[in-house]
Amino acid sequence: MLGLPALLRVPCLFRLPRLARLPTRLLAAGLVLSGAAHGQEVVNSNIFFKSAEAARQAVDHYGTYDNREELERIQDIGYRLAQESSFTDYPFSFYLVDMPIPNAFALPGGQVFVTRGMLDLGLTDDMLAGLLGHEIGHVVLQHGTKMKKRATLLNVLSQALLVGVIVSTRDSDRDPGPAPVPYGTRSEGADRVMGAAAAGIVFSELLLRGYSREFEDQADDAGVRLTAEAGFEPGGFGALMSLMNIRLPQSKEYGYWSTHPFFDSRLRAALVREDLLSKQESTPADAYRRKTQASLLTLAREKESKKDRESKKPGEEPDEMIEFLQDSAVTAWPRSTEAHAIRLERLQAGLDQELENNRLSRDYGQLISLYRSELERVEALDPQSPHAVQLREALTGFDETVAEIYPIAVEVFRRGIYETDFLETFVSNYPDADELAEVSLALGEAYSRLRRPEDAVSMLLRAWREAPESEAGERAKRGLLILTPTLQKLGALQELASQAEDPKLKALALDRLAESIGTFEALSNGAEFLEKYPESEFSEAVNERLDKLAEDLYGEALLYQRIGDQAKALERIQNILTNAPLSPVASRLRASAVLES
């Protein structure tokens, strides 16, 4: 029988949402077949692709933090530091993930991550340089492959690469690998559950696997030196440590301190280094970023060529690593022709997919938003870019199409024979239409029938606020008053409690929210509430309820583990780690995984 720590080491499979692959021909111009020609050679493809696959899954698991300004700040500072490292074994890539816990980590192949929670601390450029310099130091000094623990970081990456060995959804003849199967062949659903649970564990280990005192000291020293050489104040790292000492609890179970321990000695050493180093003249990293992009695109091209040479199985999806490398290359140097071409190709893929829908169910509003965002990006990077012309022409075409089909959409709505997706696209395509309140009301009522209470609340609120004195507005308000006492979703209740237009509805929502906080059963309900309303007066109570629910789920996981139902045990473990990552139970699970490695 597997113990829980053994369960935590089951490999996993995650898939990114489908994106268009850029044809090789669009990348061929100006590229050669070896990154070495650009001063960046992948000296160990095994390490690089293990790291890249783990990075791809980390982005998928946590999601990207959609903040273009902060992402570009990380790229600008990170590549200025990387340039000064003279490190050519692997190309560096920097990622910003949507994780509330303040942390940063690096993979041996040059992938460096910063979490949203870290940026929420309000880091200055000098502090961020100190942070990124430290992580770059770990890569340059190859600490990820030199750890003395029995399960090194490289071994954790190997787990991440065992995708598909036991999780088989397409090929039933694939070798099931070393993982035991307690009761015959597992179902596809059980495989997915086990894969999802293992993915959470792999990245929990990546985020919780601290380095030795010696390695931390070495990375600190290298990082502070890079910071000064790249034109930042060397005192930024000490300032960062002091800030986190104030803002974060120094617990090995919390965020940065779990992966970067030994605070006191590190801070003292940082103050000494600060006196010995001085800020140097800043050197732009544009050329270095172009070389990095060329290396990443070359790797993507080589991988695509290799895939084309290999036999493909019918219905096999494209290699997601190719797309991931392309995305990393775009971020490395977004100003290049290749980067613009990749982004346009992705937009075109989205358009092609939307055009497969019925004419009146096409979400032109979303397309317009995406194309406008891309136009703003292109104009900011290069106002004279020919790609801007293409984007403007596309937007003009969208505006003309939307105006053309508007009377038809209104006629369909008035006839009253339509489906929910028609209402959704109407709201998206015509946000200023005279009929918006009525359509929002109809959509809110549809969501209520479909048992989508949060969506129903949002649409009914929109209808009410759009035209409060109209018949649609009055119906929407009555709908909210009827819906509120039955709502289970804490986020929807908080949204109603936050409105100020109607005191009666506010009081009703507050009463229901206070009642539900002590009785809600789904961890995801509390997690979603805290994600959306972290400063709510009810946050502490929600956290307490999450801790209790996590403890109960842990007991269920132990029970299912004892009777040999590993899929149900892992399902509960994943639920805990995903929705209650700061709970005491989650800390025990992660500690068990590390200690038993």
DRENSEGU-469038 format. One line per 8 residues: their letters; for each residue y, x, z of C-alpha. Coordinates in pm, whole numbers, plus 50000, padded with zeros to 5 digits. Example, Ala and Ser with C-alpha at 12.3 -4.5 7.8 and 13.67 -1.06 7.14 Angstrom:
BEGIN
AS = 49550,51230,50780  49894,51367,50714 .
END
This chain:
BEGIN
MLGLPALL = 50000,50000,50000  50345,50128,49914  50589,50181,50197  50951,50078,50145  51073,50433,50082  50809,50471,49813  50922,50146,49655  51271,50287,49636 .
RVPCLFRL = 51154,50551,49395  51024,50317,49124  51192,50402,48790  51417,50156,48613  51550,50023,48287  51903,49902,48221  52059,49807,47892  52425,49815,47810 .
PRLARLPT = 52574,49515,47628  52527,49552,47255  52805,49734,47076  52844,49817,46710  52718,50159,46614  52958,50358,46405  52787,50471,46085  52730,50842,46063 .
RLLAAGLV = 52941,50864,45750  53255,50779,45950  53193,51074,46179  53085,51332,45925  53424,51457,45813  53518,51781,45979  53215,51799,46209  52946,52063,46218 .
LSGAAHGQ = 52598,52044,46360  52656,52252,46671  52900,52208,46956  52889,52585,46995  53128,52616,46704  53386,52449,46924  53324,52669,47226  53106,52411,47405 .
EVVNSNIF = 52732,52457,47367  52468,52244,47535  52260,52526,47679  51993,52297,47824  51948,51971,47636  51701,51848,47899  51961,51864,48175  52238,51727,47954 .
FKSAEAAR = 52051,51421,47832  51905,51346,48176  52258,51354,48312  52396,51153,48021  52130,50885,48063  52201,50862,48436  52573,50843,48357  52512,50565,48105 .
QAVDHYGT = 52315,50368,48361  52579,50429,48628  52846,50283,48400  52619,49988,48329  52527,49942,48696  52878,49959,48842  53087,49863,48541  53402,50033,48423 .
YDNREELE = 53731,49978,48601  53955,49838,48328  54276,50026,48408  54384,50219,48101  54671,50398,48273  54456,50531,48555  54175,50626,48319  54412,50829,48104 .
RIQDIGYR = 54552,50995,48416  54201,51102,48513  54135,51230,48162  54462,51422,48146  54420,51589,48484  54043,51638,48449  54062,51814,48113  54347,52038,48224 .
LAQESSFT = 54125,52152,48509  53811,52179,48295  53999,52391,48044  54078,52647,48312  53714,52666,48422  53608,52846,48100  53281,52657,48138  53105,52609,47802 .
DYPFSFYL = 52750,52510,47897  52817,52137,47865  53110,51920,47751  53291,51749,48037  53336,51371,48046  53529,51170,48305  53456,50809,48402  53629,50550,48620 .
VDMPIPNA = 53380,50301,48766  53448,49965,48927  53316,50042,49273  53520,49949,49582  53380,50230,49801  53602,50543,49780  53392,50817,49626  53355,51073,49349 .
FALPGGQV = 53048,51252,49218  52941,51477,48933  52618,51513,48736  52481,51851,48628  52549,51784,48257  52926,51763,48301  52977,51393,48374  53232,51334,48651 .
FVTRGMLD = 53289,50994,48815  53574,50854,49024  53551,50509,49183  53817,50241,49189  53808,50258,49568  53918,50620,49559  54221,50542,49344  54306,50250,49571 .
LGLTDDML = 54389,50508,49840  54703,50590,49639  54630,50948,49534  54908,51164,49394  54839,51375,49085  54795,51682,49306  54543,51501,49526  54353,51373,49224 .
AGLLGHEI = 54352,51725,49080  54201,51852,49405  53933,51584,49393  53842,51642,49028  53857,52018,49071  53601,51994,49350  53362,51788,49133  53410,52022,48837 .
GHVVLQHG = 53328,52306,49076  52990,52148,49153  52914,52137,48779  53033,52490,48702  52837,52632,48996  52529,52428,48897  52483,52286,49245  52300,51979,49112 .
TKMKKRAT = 52005,52193,49007  52008,52431,49306  51977,52188,49594  51716,52288,49852  51611,51935,49935  51269,51842,49808  51424,51574,49585  51703,51756,49405 .
LLNVLSQA = 51968,51579,49209  51786,51677,48892  51473,51503,49020  51675,51190,49086  51795,51208,48727  51436,51243,48616  51364,50913,48791  51645,50754,48595 .
LLVGVIVS = 51491,50884,48273  51151,50733,48343  51286,50410,48198  51029,50202,48021  50732,50385,48176  50646,50096,48405  50908,49846,48287  50776,49726,47952 .
TRDSDRDP = 50931,49421,47792  50866,49491,47427  50546,49695,47402  50250,49582,47610  50047,49884,47497  50283,50136,47654  50135,50362,47922  50213,50202,48260 .
GPAPVPYG = 50277,50542,48415  50221,50654,48771  50351,50348,48955  50075,50138,49113  50017,49779,49009  49890,49595,49320  49747,49284,49157  49666,49338,48792 .
TRSEGADR = 49930,49325,48520  50279,49239,48637  50478,48973,48459  50779,49060,48247  51004,48898,48508  50856,49111,48784  50905,49422,48571  51271,49339,48526 .
VMGAAAAG = 51314,49282,48898  51151,49613,48983  51357,49793,48723  51680,49643,48849  51599,49728,49208  51510,50086,49124  51833,50129,48929  52034,50042,49236 .
IVFSELLL = 51838,50294,49440  51879,50575,49189  52255,50545,49201  52265,50489,49573  52091,50825,49599  52337,50983,49356  52622,50860,49573  52464,50943,49906 .
RGYSREFE = 52307,51280,49838  52534,51526,50016  52550,51897,49947  52504,52179,50193  52796,52332,50381  52773,52638,50157  52786,52436,49835  53073,52220,49960 .
DQADDAGV = 53270,52530,50053  53204,52689,49714  53311,52373,49528  53623,52345,49744  53718,52704,49665  53656,52665,49293  53838,52333,49283  54152,52455,49461 .
RLTAEAGF = 54171,52758,49231  54137,52537,48922  54403,52306,49063  54654,52589,49094  54566,52741,48756  54605,52404,48583  54960,52361,48711  54907,52148,49021 .
EPGGFGAL = 54996,52219,49382  54696,52386,49552  54785,52195,49868  54681,51874,49694  54323,51907,49813  54423,51953,50177  54658,51656,50145  54370,51454,50000 .
MSLMNIRL = 54145,51544,50292  54414,51453,50542  54477,51120,50370  54110,51030,50374  54081,51137,50737  54340,50871,50816  54227,50600,50574  53848,50634,50585 .
PQSKEYGY = 53602,50638,50874  53426,50974,50895  53079,50833,50874  52792,50976,50673  52714,50618,50579  53050,50548,50421  53180,50653,50084  53320,51000,50037 .
WSTHPFFD = 53209,51142,50371  52844,51064,50293  52851,51292,49990  53116,51538,50106  53059,51614,50477  53189,51894,50707  53548,51764,50716  53694,51985,50991 .
SRLRAALV = 53585,52318,50850  53675,52216,50497  54024,52111,50598  54085,52440,50782  53964,52637,50481  54183,52430,50249  54493,52515,50451  54410,52885,50429 .
REDLLSKQ = 54358,52870,50051  54682,52681,50013  54873,52979,50154  54692,53226,49927  54739,53043,49597  55043,52931,49402  55094,52675,49130  55077,52822,48780 .
ESTPADAY = 55249,52709,48463  55087,52397,48319  54903,52428,47987  54835,52117,47775  54467,52051,47716  54500,51874,47378  54303,52137,47187  54037,52149,47456 .
RRKTQASL = 54002,51771,47449  53966,51774,47069  53688,52033,47101  53516,51825,47365  53532,51518,47143  53389,51712,46849  53100,51834,47065  53019,51484,47191 .
LTLAREKE = 53036,51333,46843  52815,51610,46710  52559,51531,46980  52575,51164,46888  52532,51249,46521  52238,51478,46585  52070,51213,46801  52124,50951,46533 .
SKKDRESK = 51980,51181,46268  51677,51246,46486  51629,50875,46544  51651,50808,46169  51381,51068,46107  51146,50910,46361  50946,50602,46283  51109,50285,46413 .
KPGEEPDE = 50928,49986,46550  51012,49641,46409  51300,49483,46598  51381,49798,46793  51738,49814,46917  51963,50110,46832  51968,50403,47071  52227,50318,47334 .
MIEFLQDS = 52279,50687,47409  52441,50728,47067  52694,50460,47153  52751,50603,47500  52825,50949,47358  53062,50796,47106  53244,50607,47382  53271,50926,47587 .
AVTAWPRS = 53409,51107,47283  53672,50840,47226  53790,50871,47586  53797,51251,47565  54059,51243,47288  54175,50890,47199  54439,51007,46950  54204,51131,46679 .
TEAHAIRL = 54116,50960,46353  53753,50948,46465  53848,50770,46789  54056,50512,46603  53772,50455,46357  53517,50399,46634  53739,50150,46813  53810,49962,46490 .
ERLQAGLD = 53439,49952,46413  53371,49798,46755  53642,49538,46697  53497,49455,46357  53154,49408,46513  53300,49160,46762  53474,48976,46479  53154,48962,46273 .
QELENNRL = 52969,48818,46570  53238,48556,46630  53237,48454,46264  52873,48353,46301  52988,48063,46520  53101,47725,46396  53462,47739,46277  53594,47526,46563 .
SRDYGQLI = 53394,47721,46821  53532,48063,46732  53728,48225,47014  54028,48353,46822  54223,48374,47146  53991,48645,47274  53997,48826,46939  54377,48817,46933 .
SLYRSELE = 54389,48958,47286  54152,49244,47195  54334,49330,46873  54675,49320,47040  54550,49546,47316  54416,49790,47058  54745,49777,46864  54938,49862,47180 .
RVEALDPQ = 54704,50153,47242  54735,50284,46886  55114,50253,46882  55137,50434,47215  54916,50716,47089  55055,50742,46735  55324,50498,46617  55270,50610,46255 .
SPHAVQLR = 54893,50559,46258  54759,50380,45948  54522,50197,46181  54819,50009,46324  54876,49853,45982  54517,49728,45971  54549,49579,46318  54875,49400,46236 .
EALTGFDE = 54723,49256,45920  54424,49130,46119  54649,48970,46381  54853,48798,46112  54533,48661,45964  54418,48533,46303  54752,48358,46366  54736,48189,46026 .
TVAEIYPI = 54377,48077,46079  54451,47937,46425  54750,47744,46293  54540,47611,46006  54257,47475,46220  54478,47341,46503  54522,46988,46357  54147,46971,46292 .
AVEVFRRG = 54072,47076,46650  54310,46812,46787  54147,46543,46573  53801,46642,46698  53922,46631,47058  54078,46289,47013  53752,46151,46872  53581,46262,47193 .
IYETDFLE = 53268,46402,47029  53242,46770,47112  53052,47026,47318  53168,47249,47602  53211,47558,47384  53462,47365,47169  53673,47292,47478  53649,47655,47589 .
TFVSNYPD = 53773,47789,47257  54047,47523,47241  54186,47642,47574  54162,48004,47460  54303,47949,47110  54589,47712,47200  54726,47808,47545  55061,47641,47467 .
ADELAEVS = 54931,47323,47303  55064,46983,47408  54705,46876,47470  54627,47164,47710  54629,46953,48029  54392,46697,47879  54160,46961,47737  54158,47154,48065 .
LALGEAYS = 54071,46834,48249  53784,46763,48010  53659,47119,48046  53684,47106,48426  53481,46785,48432  53224,46942,48198  53191,47244,48424  53145,47014,48723 .
RLRRPEDA = 52861,46834,48546  52707,47170,48456  52723,47277,48824  52975,47553,48766  53206,47471,49058  53432,47777,49046  53497,47728,48676  53553,47358,48737 .
VSMLLRAW = 53810,47430,49008  53999,47675,48784  54020,47429,48496  54112,47130,48712  54383,47335,48879  54511,47439,48539  54522,47077,48420  54702,46967,48736 .
REAPESEA = 54959,47247,48722  55014,47210,48348  55125,46848,48378  55120,46729,48743  55285,46392,48672  55071,46306,48372  54756,46094,48377  54548,46408,48313 .
GERAKRGL = 54721,46588,48599  54659,46302,48841  54293,46279,48738  54254,46653,48784  54400,46634,49135  54169,46347,49229  53879,46547,49092  53970,46842,49312 .
LILTPTLQ = 53990,46622,49621  53645,46481,49545  53494,46820,49457  53625,47022,49753  53404,46878,50034  53092,46961,49829  53187,47313,49720  52953,47596,49817 .
KLGALQEL = 53136,47885,49651  53367,48058,49897  53586,48197,49619  53656,47852,49477  53747,47723,49822  53980,48016,49882  54151,47951,49549  54218,47592,49654 .
ASQAEDPK = 54326,47699,50001  54574,47942,49846  54759,47680,49641  55077,47540,49793  55138,47235,49573  54942,46985,49782  54912,47023,50164  54629,46770,50187 .
LKALALDR = 54414,46959,49937  54498,47290,50106  54392,47162,50448  54073,47013,50306  53984,47344,50140  54059,47545,50455  53837,47319,50666  53553,47343,50417 .
LAESIGTF = 53594,47721,50391  53585,47769,50768  53273,47552,50785  53096,47733,50498  53154,48088,50617  52902,48054,50895  52642,47877,50686  52641,48019,50331 .
EALSNGAE = 52299,48155,50231  52349,48364,49915  52461,48723,49958  52628,48706,49616  52851,48422,49742  52998,48641,50014  53013,48951,49794  53205,48768,49522 .
FLEKYPES = 53447,48632,49781  53519,48978,49926  53558,49126,49579  53820,48868,49483  53990,48817,49821  53950,49140,50023  54260,49066,50231  54167,48709,50324 .
EFSEAVNE = 54187,48606,50688  53818,48516,50656  53702,48857,50527  53577,48982,50863  53373,48666,50924  53225,48687,50574  53124,49049,50637  52952,48950,50962 .
RLDKLAED = 52760,48675,50784  52660,48921,50508  52523,49163,50767  52308,48889,50919  52180,48768,50583  52100,49124,50480  51901,49172,50801  51703,48855,50727 .
LYGEALLY = 51633,48968,50370  51516,49306,50496  51261,49130,50714  51141,48932,50413  51114,49254,50211  50895,49408,50481  50676,49099,50484  50630,49095,50106 .
QRIGDQAK = 50565,49469,50109  50286,49422,50365  50109,49157,50158  50142,49366,49841  50403,49161,49651  50617,49459,49550  50830,49264,49300  50957,49020,49564 .
ALERIQNI = 51014,49304,49811  51219,49496,49557  51411,49184,49458  51534,49150,49815  51612,49521,49846  51821,49509,49530  52001,49200,49655  52097,49383,49975 .
LTNAPLSP = 52212,49702,49802  52410,49514,49538  52579,49249,49750  52592,49404,50098  52621,49781,50029  52813,49850,50350  52578,49660,50579  52374,49848,50841 .
VASRLRAS = 52057,49740,50659  52174,49897,50333  52244,50221,50518  51892,50220,50662  51741,50160,50320  51930,50446,50163  51853,50678,50454  51482,50594,50419 .
AVLES = 51492,50672,50047  51650,51013,50111  51433,51109,50406  51109,51019,50230  51206,51192,49903 .
END
